[in-house]
Amino acid sequence: FVRACASHPTMRVPAPEGDAFFGRLLNEALAAGGVAEILDEAALSRFAVRVWTSQQLWGGREFCSLLNQAIREDGTRAPATLRPAVILCRAINDVLCCGNRKSGASEWPSGPG
């Protein structure tokens, strides 16, 4: 998703800083959830929520802002952003919505603090 954003015509994020931005997102999420979280398919959605809620900036924008723009545009300006955006949204939705679960309320992943 980050690489697709770097080549997006209207996201206005500096492409050369994309890999560093991704590294900061990854490090922050790993610090909070650990490597086991990304290796466990059942926990991977919590990792997506950590990335989505990060306050790391790329060109003055947070990840959630970039994701929201990709969703709003629905692939009309940069089709390459839509598929990864939908995958991320589905993962985030797994944590936010519990209609398909048998148990009670969902737990939010713990933050870095």
Helices and strands as residue ranges (DSSP letters): H 2-6, G 15-17, H 18-33, H 35-39, H 44-52, E 57-58, E 61-62, H 63-73, H 79-96
